[in-house]
Amino acid sequence: MLARVGEIKTPHGVIKTPAFVGAATRATVKALTFEQMRTLGSQAVLANTYHLVLRPGTELIREGRGLAEFMGWQRPTFTDSGGFQIFSLPNVRITEDGAKFKSHIDGREFLMTPELSMQAQWQIGADIHMAFDQLAKSESRDDMERAMERTHRWLSRCVVENAKLREEYLKQGLPEQYLYGVVQGGTFLDLRKQSAEFCAGQEVDGFGIGGVFTAEGMVEMLEAVNTILPEEKPRHLLGMGQEPRDLFIGAEEGIDTFDCVGPTRMARNGSLYTLDGRVNIKNARFTHDFTPLVEGCDCELCQNYTRAYLHHLFKVDEITAKVLASIHNERFVVRTVEKIRESLSKGTFAEYKEEFLGRYYKNCQ
């Protein structure tokens, strides 16, 4: 087992790991304020470079003294490169230099290169940012290998540009920022190993692991990658954490931090976590259910309101429904990872994993 507990020290505070990182895609967590995120126990949030380049623009965020100050968060922050979003666009044109794409908002044309990605992310000013990587066109081996090889070439360029920017920004008395290389390779174990070996040899501060997995192959893939990556540097699993089993598998195989939009996205659609699996609170069976969503949960929803009341809010399409549901789902995931961290410290992880997953997925057998 590669599981570990630790700390990631940043200019905006310490992240105790393993930790779930909230998804503040456009410099906000949908339906939640950052004061609520603090109350929920979130240690860090992750914003998306693609979206911030489009609106409000990275220069404005720099003028606002960086992402944490701009958002009023004052805790650790991450940015991903936005590569996933850029390469998912229908009009993107990829060359060795970078990617040209049109804004989905107003049709303006943008160019993103490894150098421009580093410049944008240093302007945004997150404590930790990701190298610019290419998303494969498909899950075929040929596409995965080509995308991985270009990602490696772009990482080398990111490292060079990042070093220049670090020197420039630190001379101005601005905070340090840390660069993570991104391990790619999809579901192909040999490509993942190759990518991990390449990234391990680069001058980076940590590693993001692209989250293209099958549930069956996740254990083998993470074990292979994290056995290669340097033990002293942090590892972040990109875009994973919607399913509780991913949190347990990731932590067990040496992942330090996770991010995912899934918990709050599902919440806004009425899908909520309970200890016995997810439920759709819009279902008619909750109309007369005057119990808390999860007995013993310390979130605002479970402490003050019933399933029947939340069901009513969703049925009449009240904004409050999405807020309360998001509070619960975010707290559920944060608390689950807190308990994973605690169980690792106490040496009771195996028991906690068996108990939690056995109950949560018992109806899926």
VEXDREN-2710 file (C-alpha; in Angstrom, 1 decimal):
% VEXDREN-2710
k/r/px/py/pz
1/MET/0.0/0.0/0.0
2/LEU/1.4/3.4/-1.0
3/ALA/-0.9/5.4/1.2
4/ARG/0.6/8.2/3.2
5/VAL/-0.4/11.3/5.2
6/GLY/1.5/14.5/4.9
7/GLU/1.4/18.3/4.4
8/ILE/1.7/20.5/1.4
9/LYS/3.0/23.9/2.4
10/THR/2.0/26.9/0.3
11/PRO/2.1/30.7/0.6
12/HIS/-1.6/30.6/1.6
13/GLY/-1.4/27.9/4.2
14/VAL/-0.8/24.2/4.7
15/ILE/-2.9/21.4/3.1
16/LYS/-3.1/18.3/5.3
17/THR/-3.2/15.3/3.0
18/PRO/-5.0/13.3/1.7
19/ALA/-7.4/16.2/0.9
20/PHE/-10.3/16.9/-1.4
21/VAL/-9.9/20.1/-3.3
22/GLY/-13.1/22.0/-4.1
23/ALA/-13.9/22.9/-7.7
24/ALA/-13.9/26.7/-8.0
25/THR/-13.9/26.5/-11.8
26/ARG/-14.7/30.2/-12.6
27/ALA/-13.2/31.5/-9.3
28/THR/-16.3/30.3/-7.5
29/VAL/-17.8/27.1/-6.3
30/LYS/-21.2/26.9/-7.8
31/ALA/-24.1/27.7/-5.4
32/LEU/-21.6/28.1/-2.4
33/THR/-19.8/31.1/-0.9
34/PHE/-16.2/30.8/0.2
35/GLU/-17.3/31.4/3.8
36/GLN/-19.5/28.3/3.4
37/MET/-16.5/26.4/2.0
38/ARG/-14.4/27.3/5.0
39/THR/-17.2/26.1/7.3
40/LEU/-17.4/22.8/5.3
41/GLY/-13.7/22.2/6.1
42/SER/-12.4/22.7/2.6
43/GLN/-8.6/23.3/2.7
44/ALA/-8.0/24.4/-0.9
45/VAL/-9.9/25.0/-4.2
46/LEU/-9.0/24.6/-7.8
47/ALA/-9.9/27.1/-10.6
48/ASN/-9.7/26.6/-14.4
49/THR/-7.3/28.6/-16.5
50/TYR/-9.3/28.3/-19.7
51/HIS/-12.4/29.8/-18.1
52/LEU/-10.4/32.5/-16.3
53/VAL/-8.6/33.5/-19.5
54/LEU/-12.0/34.1/-21.1
55/ARG/-13.5/35.9/-18.2
56/PRO/-12.6/38.0/-16.3
57/GLY/-9.1/37.8/-17.9
58/THR/-5.8/37.0/-16.1
59/GLU/-4.6/40.6/-16.0
60/LEU/-7.6/41.6/-14.0
61/ILE/-7.0/38.8/-11.5
62/ARG/-3.4/39.9/-11.2
63/GLU/-4.6/43.5/-10.6
64/GLY/-6.8/42.1/-7.9
65/ARG/-3.6/40.7/-6.2
66/GLY/-4.0/37.2/-7.3
67/LEU/-6.6/34.5/-7.2
68/ALA/-6.9/34.0/-3.4
69/GLU/-7.3/37.8/-2.8
70/PHE/-9.6/38.2/-5.8
71/MET/-12.0/35.5/-4.5
72/GLY/-11.7/36.4/-0.8
73/TRP/-10.5/32.9/0.0
74/GLN/-7.1/33.3/1.6
75/ARG/-6.4/29.6/1.6
76/PRO/-4.4/27.4/-0.8
77/THR/-5.4/27.5/-4.4
78/PHE/-4.7/25.4/-7.5
79/THR/-5.2/26.0/-11.2
80/ASP/-5.4/23.4/-13.9
81/SER/-4.1/24.4/-17.3
82/GLY/-7.5/24.3/-19.0
83/GLY/-6.2/21.8/-21.5
84/PHE/-9.1/19.4/-21.0
85/GLN/-11.6/22.1/-21.9
86/ILE/-9.6/23.6/-24.8
87/PHE/-9.0/20.2/-26.5
88/SER/-12.7/19.3/-26.0
89/LEU/-13.8/22.3/-28.1
90/PRO/-15.0/21.4/-31.6
91/ASN/-13.0/24.2/-33.3
92/VAL/-9.6/23.7/-31.7
93/ARG/-6.6/23.6/-34.1
94/ILE/-3.6/21.8/-32.7
95/THR/0.0/22.3/-33.8
96/GLU/3.4/21.6/-32.2
97/ASP/3.4/25.3/-31.0
98/GLY/0.1/25.0/-29.2
99/ALA/-3.7/25.2/-29.6
100/LYS/-5.8/27.8/-31.4
101/PHE/-9.4/27.9/-30.3
102/LYS/-12.5/30.2/-30.3
103/SER/-14.2/31.4/-27.2
104/HIS/-17.5/29.6/-26.6
105/ILE/-18.8/32.9/-25.3
106/ASP/-18.2/35.4/-28.1
107/GLY/-16.2/33.6/-30.8
108/ARG/-12.9/35.5/-30.1
109/GLU/-9.9/33.5/-31.2
110/PHE/-7.2/32.6/-28.7
111/LEU/-3.8/30.9/-28.9
112/MET/-2.6/28.8/-25.9
113/THR/1.0/27.5/-25.9
114/PRO/3.0/26.0/-23.0
115/GLU/4.6/29.4/-22.5
116/LEU/1.4/31.4/-22.6
117/SER/-0.2/28.9/-20.2
118/MET/2.6/29.5/-17.7
119/GLN/2.3/33.2/-18.2
120/ALA/-1.5/33.1/-17.6
121/GLN/-1.2/30.9/-14.6
122/TRP/1.4/33.1/-13.0
123/GLN/-0.8/36.1/-13.5
124/ILE/-3.7/34.2/-11.9
125/GLY/-1.4/33.5/-9.0
126/ALA/-2.5/30.2/-7.6
127/ASP/-0.2/28.5/-5.2
128/ILE/0.0/25.4/-7.4
129/HIS/-0.6/25.2/-11.2
130/MET/-0.5/22.4/-13.8
131/ALA/1.6/22.2/-17.0
132/PHE/-0.2/22.6/-20.3
133/ASP/-1.1/19.1/-21.6
134/GLN/-2.8/17.7/-24.6
135/LEU/-6.0/15.8/-24.4
136/ALA/-6.1/12.8/-26.7
137/LYS/-8.7/12.9/-29.6
138/SER/-9.9/9.4/-28.6
139/GLU/-9.1/6.6/-26.3
140/SER/-7.2/4.7/-29.0
141/ARG/-3.6/3.8/-28.3
142/ASP/-2.3/5.8/-31.2
143/ASP/-4.1/9.0/-30.1
144/MET/-3.1/8.5/-26.5
145/GLU/0.6/7.9/-27.4
146/ARG/0.7/11.0/-29.6
147/ALA/-1.0/13.2/-27.0
148/MET/1.3/11.9/-24.3
149/GLU/4.5/12.5/-26.3
150/ARG/3.4/16.1/-27.1
151/THR/2.5/16.6/-23.5
152/HIS/6.0/15.6/-22.6
153/ARG/7.5/18.0/-25.1
154/TRP/5.2/20.8/-23.8
155/LEU/6.2/20.0/-20.2
156/SER/9.8/20.7/-21.1
157/ARG/8.8/24.1/-22.4
158/CYS/6.6/24.7/-19.4
159/VAL/9.6/24.0/-17.1
160/VAL/11.8/26.5/-18.9
161/GLU/9.1/29.3/-19.0
162/ASN/8.1/28.6/-15.4
163/ALA/11.8/29.1/-14.2
164/LYS/11.9/32.5/-16.0
165/LEU/8.6/33.6/-14.5
166/ARG/9.5/32.4/-11.0
167/GLU/12.7/34.5/-11.1
168/GLU/10.8/37.5/-12.4
169/TYR/7.9/37.3/-9.9
170/LEU/10.1/36.6/-6.8
171/LYS/12.2/39.6/-7.7
172/GLN/9.0/41.7/-7.4
173/GLY/8.4/40.3/-3.9
174/LEU/5.4/38.2/-5.1
175/PRO/4.6/34.8/-3.6
176/GLU/6.1/31.5/-4.8
177/GLN/4.1/29.3/-7.1
178/TYR/4.6/25.6/-7.7
179/LEU/4.5/23.7/-11.0
180/TYR/3.1/20.2/-11.4
181/GLY/3.8/18.1/-14.4
182/VAL/0.9/16.0/-15.8
183/VAL/1.2/12.2/-16.2
184/GLN/-0.9/11.0/-19.2
185/GLY/-1.3/7.7/-21.1
186/GLY/-5.0/6.9/-20.6
187/THR/-5.8/3.3/-19.8
188/PHE/-2.5/1.9/-21.2
189/LEU/-0.3/0.8/-18.4
190/ASP/2.9/0.9/-20.4
191/LEU/2.2/4.5/-21.5
192/ARG/1.4/5.5/-18.0
193/LYS/4.7/4.2/-16.8
194/GLN/6.5/5.9/-19.6
195/SER/4.9/9.2/-18.8
196/ALA/5.6/8.8/-15.1
197/GLU/9.2/8.2/-15.8
198/PHE/9.5/11.2/-18.0
199/CYS/7.7/13.5/-15.6
200/ALA/9.8/12.2/-12.7
201/GLY/12.9/13.5/-14.4
202/GLN/11.6/17.0/-14.9
203/GLU/12.2/20.1/-12.7
204/VAL/8.7/20.2/-11.3
205/ASP/7.4/20.6/-7.7
206/GLY/4.7/17.8/-7.9
207/PHE/2.5/15.8/-10.3
208/GLY/-1.0/15.8/-11.6
209/ILE/-2.3/12.5/-12.9
210/GLY/-4.8/12.8/-15.7
211/GLY/-8.0/11.1/-14.7
212/VAL/-8.7/8.7/-17.6
213/PHE/-9.3/5.4/-16.0
214/THR/-11.6/2.4/-15.9
215/ALA/-12.8/1.5/-12.5
216/GLU/-11.2/-1.9/-12.9
217/GLY/-7.8/-0.6/-13.9
218/MET/-7.5/2.3/-11.5
219/VAL/-5.7/0.4/-8.8
220/GLU/-3.1/-1.1/-11.1
221/MET/-2.6/2.2/-12.9
222/LEU/-2.1/4.4/-9.8
223/GLU/0.1/1.8/-8.2
224/ALA/2.4/1.7/-11.3
225/VAL/2.5/5.5/-11.6
226/ASN/3.1/6.3/-8.0
227/THR/5.8/3.7/-7.6
228/ILE/7.8/5.6/-10.2
229/LEU/7.0/9.2/-9.1
230/PRO/9.3/10.6/-6.4
231/GLU/8.0/9.9/-3.0
232/GLU/8.9/13.3/-1.6
233/LYS/6.7/15.2/-4.1
234/PRO/2.9/15.6/-3.9
235/ARG/0.5/13.8/-6.3
236/HIS/-2.8/15.2/-7.4
237/LEU/-5.5/13.1/-9.1
238/LEU/-7.2/15.4/-11.7
239/GLY/-11.0/15.4/-12.0
240/MET/-11.6/12.4/-9.8
241/GLY/-13.6/12.1/-6.6
242/GLN/-17.3/11.9/-7.6
243/GLU/-17.4/8.2/-6.6
244/PRO/-16.4/7.5/-3.0
245/ARG/-14.5/4.4/-4.1
246/ASP/-12.1/6.6/-6.1
247/LEU/-11.2/8.5/-2.9
248/PHE/-10.4/5.3/-1.1
249/ILE/-8.5/3.8/-4.0
250/GLY/-6.6/7.0/-4.7
251/ALA/-5.5/7.4/-1.1
252/GLU/-4.6/3.8/-0.8
253/GLU/-2.4/4.1/-3.9
254/GLY/-0.5/7.2/-2.8
255/ILE/-2.7/10.2/-4.0
256/ASP/-2.4/13.3/-1.9
257/THR/-5.1/15.5/-3.3
258/PHE/-8.2/15.1/-5.5
259/ASP/-10.5/17.6/-7.3
260/CYS/-13.9/17.0/-8.9
261/VAL/-16.9/19.1/-9.9
262/GLY/-19.1/16.0/-9.5
263/PRO/-20.3/16.4/-5.9
264/THR/-21.8/19.9/-6.4
265/ARG/-22.9/19.2/-10.0
266/MET/-24.9/16.2/-8.8
267/ALA/-26.2/18.2/-5.8
268/ARG/-27.7/20.9/-8.1
269/ASN/-29.6/18.1/-9.9
270/GLY/-30.9/16.6/-6.7
271/SER/-28.5/13.6/-6.4
272/LEU/-27.2/13.4/-2.8
273/TYR/-24.7/11.3/-1.0
274/THR/-25.9/9.2/2.0
275/LEU/-24.0/6.5/3.9
276/ASP/-26.2/4.0/2.0
277/GLY/-25.5/5.3/-1.5
278/ARG/-26.7/8.2/-3.6
279/VAL/-30.4/9.2/-3.6
280/ASN/-32.5/11.3/-5.9
281/ILE/-34.2/13.7/-3.5
282/LYS/-36.7/14.6/-6.2
283/ASN/-38.2/11.1/-5.9
284/ALA/-41.8/11.0/-4.6
285/ARG/-40.9/8.6/-1.8
286/PHE/-39.3/11.6/0.1
287/THR/-42.5/13.7/0.1
288/HIS/-43.4/12.7/3.6
289/ASP/-40.0/11.8/4.9
290/PHE/-39.3/14.0/7.9
291/THR/-35.9/12.6/8.8
292/PRO/-32.5/14.2/8.2
293/LEU/-30.9/13.2/4.9
294/VAL/-28.0/11.6/6.9
295/GLU/-28.4/11.0/10.6
296/GLY/-25.4/12.4/12.5
297/CYS/-24.1/14.5/9.5
298/ASP/-22.8/17.9/10.8
299/CYS/-23.7/19.9/7.7
300/GLU/-26.3/22.7/7.7
301/LEU/-28.8/20.7/5.7
302/CYS/-28.8/17.6/7.9
303/GLN/-28.7/19.6/11.2
304/ASN/-31.7/21.8/10.3
305/TYR/-33.9/20.4/7.6
306/THR/-35.7/17.2/6.6
307/ARG/-35.7/15.2/3.4
308/ALA/-39.3/16.3/2.9
309/TYR/-38.4/19.9/3.0
310/LEU/-35.5/19.5/0.5
311/HIS/-37.7/17.5/-1.8
312/HIS/-40.2/20.4/-1.7
313/LEU/-37.6/23.0/-2.5
314/PHE/-36.5/21.0/-5.6
315/LYS/-40.1/20.4/-6.7
316/VAL/-40.8/24.2/-6.6
317/ASP/-37.4/25.0/-8.1
318/GLU/-36.1/27.2/-5.3
319/ILE/-32.4/28.3/-5.5
320/THR/-32.1/27.3/-1.8
321/ALA/-32.5/23.6/-2.8
322/LYS/-29.3/23.8/-4.8
323/VAL/-27.4/25.6/-2.1
324/LEU/-28.4/23.2/0.7
325/ALA/-27.8/20.1/-1.5
326/SER/-24.3/21.5/-2.5
327/ILE/-23.5/22.2/1.1
328/HIS/-24.3/18.5/2.0
329/ASN/-22.5/16.9/-0.9
330/GLU/-19.3/19.0/-0.5
331/ARG/-19.2/18.3/3.2
332/PHE/-19.9/14.6/2.7
333/VAL/-16.8/14.2/0.4
334/VAL/-14.6/16.5/2.5
335/ARG/-15.5/14.6/5.7
336/THR/-15.0/11.2/4.0
337/VAL/-11.4/12.2/3.0
338/GLU/-10.9/13.6/6.5
339/LYS/-11.8/10.3/7.9
340/ILE/-9.5/8.5/5.4
341/ARG/-6.7/10.7/6.6
342/GLU/-7.5/10.0/10.3
343/SER/-7.8/6.2/9.6
344/LEU/-4.4/6.2/7.9
345/SER/-2.8/8.0/10.9
346/LYS/-4.4/5.5/13.3
347/GLY/-3.7/2.4/11.2
348/THR/-7.4/1.6/10.8
349/PHE/-7.7/2.4/7.1
350/ALA/-8.5/-1.1/5.9
351/GLU/-11.4/-1.4/8.4
352/TYR/-12.8/2.0/7.6
353/LYS/-12.6/1.3/3.8
354/GLU/-14.4/-2.1/4.2
355/GLU/-17.1/-0.6/6.4
356/PHE/-17.7/2.5/4.3
357/LEU/-17.7/0.9/0.9
358/GLY/-19.5/-2.2/2.0
359/ARG/-22.4/-0.1/3.2
360/TYR/-22.3/2.6/0.5
361/TYR/-22.3/0.1/-2.4
362/LYS/-24.3/-2.7/-0.8
363/ASN/-27.3/-2.2/-3.2
364/CYS/-25.0/-2.2/-6.2
365/GLN/-23.8/-5.8/-5.8
END
